Amino acid sequence: MQFDKREKLNTKEAAKQLNIAESTLHKYVKDELIKPVYDDWKQDGSRLFYVDDIERLAEAIKKPKGITISELAKKVGKTKTYIQKHIKLGNLSAEKIVYRGKQTFLIDSAEAKKFIEKVNVGSSSRHFINIDGKDYFLYQLLVNRITNNTARIIDIEIGKVLTDCNEVKELETILNEGYHPKVKIEKGRGFTTKKVVTFTFPLPQNFDDTFYNVIDWLYANINGSNITINIKEEKILVTIKPITISTQIYNCQQEINLLKKFISEGNISIRDEKIILTSEWDGVSFNLRHFEKEHLKKWARKKGISMEQLCEDLIRESLSKMETEE
């Protein structure tokens, strides 16, 4: 009987050579990326690995050149679903590979850079675009006056629409085909107050989703400058400046019920012929000595946030601590 005389390493040594945790190595064994020397290693706990098998595994788990979906999502401040959506739509080229035993997409660094520039990182609150002197808003309904087909703008950053056949098309393409806004949305003058009312809606699943009815109604009653739309963690955040909307409430019961259901910050009051949206926010004004203000500026810069946001965070932290001590 001949014994295999190849050099062996125990789990701790193998993990160290691979620069990974022992638990990760156990996972690779479970995923059959590497096989221990002995199948019955559990009998005495002697889980050993051949050195050449470890070297082959090191090559297999070596990250290829490029960026993963998770990494790109982090760079642009979006969800992985957002990146996957654009790969599916063909807006982002990606190669499907097997990495660490699993299928994943890898995006070329140059392609990722172009995509980052295209989505304009940091402009997630942008919900309208001006094309040839006309303003178009996120989720705005468009109609072809000849065919009566309709479409909704579902992505302002890269110009995409969802048609009434649940097909995704380029905004520029359907505008050239004769689509126009069904109802003109007035951009209007924005309120200067920082107080807001926020609604958190689930992402719409299809063209006929009731969410779009609410958006149409809001755009019809509030000018576009006082509505902000963001997508965060698979939710749609609609932020509105406090306002009183004059309307026949009996004609918009569905919209009112949905607004009541999905309001996440602020209050909504119904009167005979008006809807009142009020904020829970109140302003606080106080003075500090000059050197204290300079300290706040320094800390805010270090954290990459505004001085106002830093003050809010510090006050909330102190209030929370005081409530705990009571």
N, C-alpha and C positions, 0 to 999 in steps of 0.2 A: 504494500500500500504506500503510495507516495503522498507526501504532505505538501501543500502549497507554501513555499518559503518566502512569498512576497511580504514586504514590510507592512506591518499593521499599526493602526492608531486606535486608541480608545475614543469614546465619544467626546470627552473634554478636549483631547488633543486635536481631533478632527475639526471640532467647532472652532478652535483657536486658529487652525491653519486656514479655515474658510472665512474667518473673521465674522462669524455669526454666533447667535446664542445657541446653546445646546437644545433648547426647545424647538428652534427653527430646524435644526438637523433632524430631530425626531419627526417633525412634520414632513421633511423631504423623504424620510424613510416610508412614512405612511402614504405619501403621494407616489411612491415607487420611483423616485428620482435617483435613489442609491439603495443598494442592498447590503445589509450587514454580512460579515464573513460567515456567521453561523445562523441558520434559520431558527435554532432552538436556544438562542441567546438568553431568553427569559428564565431558563432553568437556573443559571448561576449569575445572571446579570452581566455577562461578559459581552457587551455589544461592541464589537470591533469592526473596523473598516480597512480595506486595503488602500494603501497610499495612492496607487494609480487610479482607483475608483474615486477617491477624494479629488484628485487632480482633474479627472474628467467632469466631476460635478462642479468644480470651480469654474470650468469653461462654460458649462451649461447654464449656470446662474449668473454669469457675467452679463451685466446690463448692456444691451446693444446701444449704438448711438441713436439719440433721439429723445423725445419727451413722451411720457405716458399721459393718459387722459387725466389722471389725478393731478399730476404736476402742472399740466396746462390749465386745468380748472382753478388751481390755486393761484397761478400767475395772473389770470384775468378776473379773479374774484367771483367765479361762477360755480355752478354745481357740475358734477360729472355728467349728469343727464343733459345739461346744456351743451357740453362738448360733444357727447354722443349724438345729439340731435343734429348738429352741424356736420358731423361725419356722414350721417345717414342722408342728409340733404345734399351732400356733395360740395358743401362750402369749405370743407377741410379735408385734405388728403391724408390718409392714414393707412399704415400697413398692418395687417393682422399677422401676429407672430405668436410663437409659443415661448413664453418667458417664465422661468421657474415652474415649469410644468403646467402652466395655464395659458389659455388663449387670451391675448390682449392686443390692443391697438397701440402702435408706436407712431408718433408724429415726427417727421423730419424737423430739425431745429430751425432751418430757414423757413419752412412752411408755418411752423408755430409762430415765428417772429412776425410774418406777414399777417397771420390771423389776429395776433395781439394788437397790431397796429390798426387792423380793420375794425375790430369791435371797440376800439378807443377805450382802453382800460380807464376806469374811474368815472365813466359817464353813464353809469347804470340808471341814473334818474332821468336820462334823456328819453322823452316819450313822444317827441314830434320831430318832423323833418320838413325842410322847405325845399320843394322841387319846382323849378321854373316859376318862382314867385308865389307858389301855393303851399299852404301848410297842410301836412298830413299827420295824423295822430295814431299812436299805438292802439290797436283793436278797433279802429274806425271802419265803418261799413262802407264799401264801395259797390257801385252798381253799373252794369253795362246797359245803357239806355236803349240799345237796339235789341239785345238778346234777353234782357232782364235778369241775366245771371249776376250773382253777387259774390263778393270776396271780402275778407277782413285782413287788415294789416296785422301780422303776428310778430314781426320783428322789424324794428325801426333801424337798428344798427347796421344790418346787412340787407335790408329791403326785401322782406319775404311776406307773402300773403297766403291765406288759406281760402280756397274757393268753396262754393256751396256744394261741390262734389268731393270735399275733403282732400283736395290736391294742393300741394304747396308749389307756388310759382313766384317768379321775380316780380317785385312791385313795379319796376320799370316796364316790364313786358306787358302787364295788364293795363297800365296807364296808356301805353301805345295802342292797345287793343280797344280803347275807348271807354275804360272804366272811369267813373267820377265819384266823389263823395256823395252818398245818398242824402246826407244832411251836412251842411257846412258847419264846421265847428269853429266858433269864434275864439281866437287866441286870447283876446281881451287884455285887460290890465290886471296884473297880479297884486294880491293883497300883501302888504309888507309884514303883517304879523307873523310871528314864529309859532303861534299856536296852531295845532292841527287836529284833525279827526282821522283815524285810520281804520280801514276795513281790510281784513285778511281773507282772501278767497282761495279755494283750491284751484289748481290749474284746470282750465277747460279741457274736456276730453274730445269734443268734436265741434263742428261748425254751428250746431243748434244748441249748444250749451246755454243754460239760462244766465250764466255770468255775463254774456254779451248783451243781454237785454238791460241789465243794470248799467253797464258801461254806456250803452246808447242813451239811456235815460239821464245819466250824470252829465255826459257831454252836451245833451240838449238843454240842461238847466244850469250848468256851471261852465264858465269859460275855461278853455284849455290851460291857461296860465295858473289856475288855482287848483289843478289836479295834477298829482304826480303818481306815476305807476312804476313800481319796481318788482322784479321777480327775485325771491329769496327763499332758499331751502324748499323748493317745489311749491311755493305759495306765491300768490300775487298780492302785493301790498298796494292798496289805493289810498293815497293820502290827500286829504281835502282841507283847505282853509275853512274855518268856521263860517257858516253862511245860513241865511234864511231863504228857503226856496218857496216861492209862491206857486201853487199848483192845485189842481182838482184831485184831491187824494183818492177819490173813488176810482179814478182812472189809472192809478199806478199802485194797486195793492200788492201785486207780485214783487215789484221793485222795493217797496217799503219793507215787506216781510224779509226779503233777502238782505237788505241793508241792516235790519235789526239783528238778523241771525249772524252776520259776519262782521259786525262792528267789534273791533279789538281795542280801540282806545278812543275815548270821547263819549259823547251822549247824543241820542237822537230823540227829539220830541215831536209829536204829531199834533197839529191843530186842525181846525176845520178846513182851512184853505192854504196851509203852509206846513213845511217841514223845517225844523230848526236843528242844525248840526252845531253842537258846542264842544269846545275842547276842555280837557281836564288840566291843561297846562296853565300855570300862573307865573308871572315874572317876579324875580327877586333882585333888588338893587342894593348894593352895599359898597363901601369904600375900604381900601387897604392902603397900608403905607407903601411907598414907592418900591422899596427893596423886596417887599413881600410879593408885589405884582411881578417884579422881575424874576423872582424865583418861580412863580407860576408859569410865566412865559417859557422859562428854561425847561421846566418839567414837561410842559405841553409839547415843545419842539422835540424833546427826547422821545416822547411817546408817539409822536406823529399825529397828534390830534389838536383841535383848537383849544384855546385857553378856556372858552366857555364850556366845552365838553369836559375838560379836566375838572373844572369847578363843580359841574353837575355830578361827576363820578365821585369826587371827594365828599360832597354833601350827602349823597345817597349812602355812601359807605359809612359815614358817621351816624346818620339817622338809623341805619340798620343795626349798627353796634349799640346805640342807645336803647333801641327797642328790645334788643336781646338782654341788656343789663337790667331792664325794668322788672 
